[in-house]
Amino acid sequence: MHQAEPPVQGWGAVSGFEAGVSAGRNGVSRSSVGVTGSDAGRMRPLETIGAAYEGRAVSGGGVFHRIVSVFAVGFRLMVPVLLLLTLAAASFVYGVTPVPGITDAGYEWLSLGLLVLPVSLFAIHLTNRRYGAAYAFGQIFGSWAIALACMIYFADDIGMLRDGPMPSLRILGGFGAALFVAQCVSAFTFDRMRGPRWWQAPLMASIFGGLFFCVIGFPAAFAGTPVDWTGQMLTYGGVCFGWAVALLIPYWVLRPIIPPMSGFGGY
C-alpha cells in the first residue's frame, strides 16, 4: 500500500523566527505550503517565489462579520496610513532643503525631501508583510485621499510649510503621479515575491518601485525643458537602488516584531 511521503525540512519548512511564532523544541515550525518530500527534491528556487501567495485561505461570514471586518480594517490601517502621511509630509517640507556634502558636489537638485522619498516604499513593505496586499493598497489609497483633501482644503496655507517656493503644477503632478504608481507597483511586487527567501520581496519591491518612479516622474516633470532630466533620472535610480539594499537591514530587524498574520505561510 502506497503511503504519502511526509513533508521535509526544505522549502516547505519555515523557521519560527521567520514565521513570527514560537517554535517547538526543534526550533522549526511546519508551514502548509503543500510541498511533499518528492516534490521538494525537484523544486527549483524560482518555483518558491509566490509560495505564500498561492496558499492563502479565503474567509467568509455573514453581514455582521463583514461589518466587524470593516471596522477592524480601519483600525489596523490607522498607524500605517499615519506613517505614510508623515513620510510624505517630510518629503514635501524638505523638498528644497539641500543635503550637506551632496549639494556641494554638483547635485543641487537632490534635496533632502527627494533623498528620503524611497523610504515611503519601506513603510508599505511593513504593512504588506503584516496584513497583505489588500491592506497595503488600502494604506496607499487612504494616505493619498487624505493628502489630496488636505492640499485642497489648506491650499492657501500649505506653501508655508516649505522653506522655499512651491513647485510648479507640472512638477508636482508628474512626481506625484509617479510616486502613486511606484507605491502600487511596490505593493503588488512584494505580494507576489514573498516567500522563503525573506529578502526577495522587500528588495525587488523597492527596486521596481524606484524604477517606475524614475521613468515616469522625471520625463513627466522635465521633458522638453532645458533641465538635464536624463542625468538626474539615472542618478536618482542609483539612489533608489542604494535605499533598496540598505533598507534590508531594518527590515531584517523588524521581522520578529512585525510577523505576518495567518494565511501567508509565515512569510
C-alpha positions in Angstrom: 0.0 0.0 0.0 1.4 3.3 -1.0 1.9 5.8 1.8 2.1 9.6 1.3 5.6 10.9 1.8 5.9 13.2 4.8 7.0 16.9 4.3 10.7 17.6 4.6 12.6 20.4 6.1 13.3 22.3 2.9 11.4 24.9 1.0 8.2 23.7 2.9 9.7 24.4 6.4 9.7 27.8 7.9 11.7 28.8 10.9 9.9 30.0 14.0 11.8 33.3 13.8 10.6 34.0 10.2 7.0 32.9 10.9 6.8 35.2 13.9 5.5 32.5 16.2 7.1 30.4 19.0 8.8 27.4 17.6 8.9 23.9 19.1 11.8 22.2 20.8 13.5 21.7 17.4 13.2 25.4 16.5 11.2 24.7 13.3 7.5 25.1 12.7 5.8 23.5 9.7 4.2 25.6 7.1 1.4 24.1 5.0 2.9 25.1 1.6 1.9 21.8 0.1 5.4 20.5 -0.7 5.9 16.8 -0.3 9.2 15.0 0.0 9.3 14.0 -3.6 8.2 17.5 -4.8 10.8 19.3 -2.7 13.6 17.4 -4.3 12.5 18.5 -7.8 11.7 22.1 -6.7 13.9 24.9 -8.1 14.4 28.1 -6.2 12.5 30.1 -8.7 9.4 28.0 -8.1 9.3 29.1 -4.5 8.5 32.7 -5.5 5.0 33.5 -4.6 4.6 30.4 -2.4 2.8 32.4 0.3 0.6 34.0 -2.4 -0.6 30.7 -3.7 -1.5 29.1 -0.4 -4.0 31.6 1.1 -7.3 30.7 2.6 -10.5 32.6 1.7 -12.6 33.5 4.7 -16.3 34.0 4.6 -19.0 35.1 7.0 -22.3 36.9 7.4 -23.3 40.5 7.3 -22.3 41.2 10.9 -18.9 39.6 10.4 -18.3 41.8 7.4 -19.3 44.9 9.3 -16.9 44.0 12.1 -14.2 43.3 9.5 -14.6 46.8 8.0 -14.0 48.4 11.4 -11.1 46.1 12.0 -9.6 47.1 8.7 -9.9 50.8 9.6 -8.4 50.3 13.0 -5.4 48.3 11.6 -4.8 50.9 8.9 -4.6 53.9 11.3 -0.9 53.6 12.1 0.2 52.6 8.5 -1.7 55.5 7.0 -0.3 57.9 9.6 3.3 56.6 8.9 2.9 57.0 5.2 1.4 60.5 5.5 4.3 61.5 7.9 6.9 60.4 5.4 5.1 62.2 2.5 4.8 65.4 4.6 8.5 65.2 5.4 9.4 64.8 1.7 7.2 67.8 0.9 8.5 70.1 3.7 12.2 69.3 3.0 11.7 69.3 -0.8 14.0 72.4 -1.2 16.4 71.6 1.7 19.9 70.9 0.4 21.7 67.8 1.5 25.1 68.6 3.2 28.0 67.4 1.1 25.9 66.2 -1.8 24.7 69.5 -2.9 28.2 71.0 -2.9 29.3 68.2 -5.3 27.0 69.4 -8.1 23.8 67.7 -7.1 21.9 70.7 -6.0 18.6 69.3 -7.4 18.8 66.3 -5.0 17.0 67.8 -2.0 16.6 66.1 1.4 13.0 65.5 0.7 13.7 63.7 -2.6 16.5 61.8 -0.9 14.2 60.2 1.8 11.3 59.7 -0.5 12.1 55.9 -1.2 11.6 55.3 2.5 7.8 55.5 1.9 8.1 52.2 0.0 9.6 50.6 3.1 6.5 51.7 5.1 4.3 49.9 2.6 6.5 46.8 2.8 5.9 46.5 6.5 2.1 46.8 6.1 2.3 44.2 3.3 4.3 41.8 5.4 1.9 42.0 8.3 -1.5 42.2 6.7 -1.1 41.5 3.0 -1.5 43.4 -0.3 -5.1 44.4 0.3 -4.1 46.4 3.4 -1.0 47.8 1.6 -3.2 49.2 -1.2 -5.6 50.5 1.5 -2.7 52.3 3.1 -1.8 53.8 -0.2 -5.2 54.9 -1.3 -6.2 56.1 2.2 -3.0 58.2 2.5 -3.4 59.8 -0.9 -7.1 60.6 -0.2 -6.2 62.4 3.0 -3.2 64.1 1.4 -5.3 65.4 -1.5 -8.1 66.5 0.7 -5.6 68.5 2.9 -4.0 70.1 -0.2 -7.4 71.2 -1.5 -8.7 72.4 1.9 -5.5 74.1 3.0 -4.3 75.2 -0.4 -3.6 78.8 0.8 -1.5 77.7 3.8 0.2 74.6 2.7 3.0 76.5 1.0 4.1 78.0 4.3 5.3 74.6 5.4 8.2 74.7 2.8 11.3 76.8 3.3 11.2 77.8 -0.3 8.9 78.2 -3.3 6.2 75.8 -4.3 7.0 73.5 -7.3 5.1 74.1 -10.5 1.9 72.1 -11.2 3.7 70.1 -13.8 6.5 69.0 -11.4 4.1 68.4 -8.6 1.7 66.4 -10.8 4.4 64.5 -12.5 6.3 63.3 -9.4 3.0 62.8 -7.5 1.6 60.5 -10.2 5.0 58.7 -10.4 5.0 58.2 -6.7 1.5 56.8 -6.6 2.3 54.3 -9.4 5.6 53.4 -7.7 3.8 52.6 -4.5 1.2 50.5 -6.2 3.8 48.6 -8.1 5.8 48.1 -5.0 2.8 46.7 -3.1 2.0 44.3 -5.9 5.6 43.1 -6.3 6.0 42.5 -2.6 2.9 40.4 -2.5 3.9 38.2 -5.4 7.5 37.8 -4.3 7.0 36.9 -0.7 8.4 33.5 0.1 11.1 31.5 1.9 13.8 34.0 0.9 12.9 36.8 3.2 14.9 39.4 1.3 13.5 38.9 -2.2 10.1 40.6 -1.5 11.4 43.9 0.0 14.4 44.1 -2.3 12.5 43.6 -5.6 9.5 45.7 -4.5 11.8 48.6 -3.7 13.8 48.2 -7.0 10.7 48.0 -9.2 9.0 50.9 -7.3 12.0 53.1 -7.7 12.3 52.2 -11.3 8.7 53.2 -12.1 9.1 56.4 -10.1 12.2 57.4 -12.2 10.9 56.5 -15.6 7.6 58.3 -15.0 8.4 61.2 -12.8 11.4 62.8 -14.4 10.1 62.8 -18.0 6.7 63.9 -16.9 8.2 66.8 -14.9 11.1 67.9 -17.2 10.8 66.5 -20.7 11.1 69.4 -23.2 12.8 71.7 -20.8 16.5 72.7 -20.5 16.8 70.5 -17.4 19.2 67.6 -17.8 16.5 65.2 -16.6 18.1 62.1 -18.0 21.2 62.5 -15.9 19.1 63.2 -12.9 16.9 60.2 -13.6 19.9 57.9 -13.8 21.4 59.4 -10.6 18.2 59.0 -8.7 17.8 55.5 -9.9 21.1 54.7 -8.2 19.8 56.4 -5.0 16.7 54.2 -5.1 18.8 51.1 -5.6 21.0 52.0 -2.7 18.0 52.5 -0.5 16.6 49.2 -1.6 19.7 47.4 -0.4 20.2 49.5 2.8 16.6 49.1 4.0 17.0 45.3 4.1 18.8 45.8 7.4 15.9 47.4 9.3 13.5 45.0 7.5 15.5 42.1 9.0 15.5 43.7 12.4 11.7 44.3 12.3 10.7 40.8 11.1 10.1 39.3 14.5 8.4 42.5 15.7 6.1 42.6 12.7 5.2 39.0 11.9 2.8 38.1 9.1 -0.8 37.2 10.0 -2.1 33.7 9.4 -2.6 32.8 5.8 0.8 33.8 4.5 2.7 30.6 5.4 4.9 32.5 7.8 6.4 34.7 5.1 
